[in-house]
Protein backbone atom coordinates (compact mmCIF):
# COMPACT_ATOMS: atom_id res chain seq x y z
CA UNK A 1 0.00 0.00 0.00
CA UNK A 2 2.79 2.41 -0.73
CA UNK A 3 1.62 5.91 -1.45
CA UNK A 4 3.05 8.11 -4.22
CA UNK A 5 2.90 11.09 -1.87
CA UNK A 6 4.81 9.15 0.77
CA UNK A 7 8.03 8.06 -0.96
CA UNK A 8 9.36 6.19 2.08
CA UNK A 9 6.83 3.45 1.43
CA UNK A 10 5.13 3.95 4.79
CA UNK A 11 1.36 4.03 5.04
CA UNK A 12 -0.51 7.23 5.64
CA UNK A 13 -2.82 7.41 8.65
CA UNK A 14 -5.79 7.18 6.30
CA UNK A 15 -4.44 4.02 4.65
CA UNK A 16 -3.70 2.43 8.03
CA UNK A 17 -7.22 3.19 9.27
CA UNK A 18 -8.78 1.74 6.15
CA UNK A 19 -6.66 -1.40 6.36
CA UNK A 20 -7.50 -1.81 10.04
CA UNK A 21 -11.21 -1.40 9.34
CA UNK A 22 -11.07 -4.00 6.58
CA UNK A 23 -9.29 -6.43 8.89
CA UNK A 24 -11.92 -5.99 11.61
CA UNK A 25 -14.68 -6.48 9.05
CA UNK A 26 -13.08 -9.72 7.83
CA UNK A 27 -12.62 -11.06 11.36
CA UNK A 28 -15.94 -10.04 12.91
CA UNK A 29 -18.29 -9.35 10.00
CA UNK A 30 -20.26 -6.21 9.12
CA UNK A 31 -22.81 -6.72 11.94
CA UNK A 32 -20.00 -6.12 14.43
CA UNK A 33 -19.93 -2.44 13.45
CA UNK A 34 -23.70 -2.14 13.97
CA UNK A 35 -23.42 -3.62 17.43
CA UNK A 36 -20.53 -1.43 18.59
CA UNK A 37 -22.41 1.60 17.21
CA UNK A 38 -25.47 0.67 19.27
CA UNK A 39 -23.34 0.16 22.37
CA UNK A 40 -21.69 3.53 21.88
CA UNK A 41 -25.05 5.22 21.37
CA UNK A 42 -26.46 3.66 24.54
CA UNK A 43 -23.38 4.66 26.53
CA UNK A 44 -23.53 8.24 25.25
CA UNK A 45 -27.24 8.44 26.03
CA UNK A 46 -26.72 7.11 29.54
CA UNK A 47 -23.81 9.47 30.20
CA UNK A 48 -25.31 12.65 28.76
CA UNK A 49 -29.08 12.26 28.60
CA UNK A 50 -31.74 13.59 26.26
CA UNK A 51 -30.72 17.23 26.66
CA UNK A 52 -27.30 16.49 25.15
CA UNK A 53 -28.88 15.33 21.89
CA UNK A 54 -31.18 18.36 21.83
CA UNK A 55 -28.22 20.68 22.26
CA UNK A 56 -26.04 19.12 19.57
CA UNK A 57 -29.03 19.09 17.22
CA UNK A 58 -29.63 22.77 17.89
CA UNK A 59 -25.95 23.60 17.30
CA UNK A 60 -25.89 21.64 14.07
CA UNK A 61 -29.02 23.36 12.85
CA UNK A 62 -27.62 26.78 13.68
CA UNK A 63 -24.40 26.16 11.81
CA UNK A 64 -25.91 24.79 8.63
CA UNK A 65 -29.20 26.65 8.85
CA UNK A 66 -27.84 30.04 7.83
CA UNK A 67 -26.10 28.57 4.81
CA UNK A 68 -29.23 26.70 3.76
CA UNK A 69 -31.32 29.87 4.03
CA UNK A 70 -28.73 31.75 1.97
CA UNK A 71 -28.80 29.10 -0.77
CA UNK A 72 -32.60 29.08 -0.84
CA UNK A 73 -32.67 32.85 -1.27
CA UNK A 74 -30.10 32.66 -4.10
CA UNK A 75 -32.18 29.98 -5.79
CA UNK A 76 -35.35 32.07 -5.52
CA UNK A 77 -33.54 35.09 -6.92
CA UNK A 78 -32.17 33.03 -9.82
CA UNK A 79 -35.65 31.64 -10.57
CA UNK A 80 -37.10 35.13 -10.51
CA UNK A 81 -34.36 36.47 -12.82
CA UNK A 82 -34.82 33.54 -15.21
CA UNK A 83 -38.58 34.12 -15.25
CA UNK A 84 -38.14 37.80 -16.04
CA UNK A 85 -35.63 37.17 -18.85
CA UNK A 86 -37.87 34.56 -20.50
CA UNK A 87 -40.79 37.01 -20.53
CA UNK A 88 -38.80 39.55 -22.56
Phi, psi and omega in degrees: 000037179295144184251137179299327181281349182238082189297343181287354179084000179279154178284149171280168178298319180299314180296319179296318179296317179296316180296319178296319178297319178296319180296316178298317180299318179294321182284318189248346180087162183293334179294337178302318181295323177298315182294316181291331175295317178297315180299317179297319178296317178295318181295318179295317179298317180293323183283325188246335178081177185298322183299326179301314181292324176297317182294314180291329175294319179295316180296317179297320178294324180293318184293310183276338185298317180296319180293319179296315178300318179298316180293323178297315179297319177298318179297317178297317179296319179294319177298318180295316179296321179292323178294321180290322181287331179282340179281340183285000000 
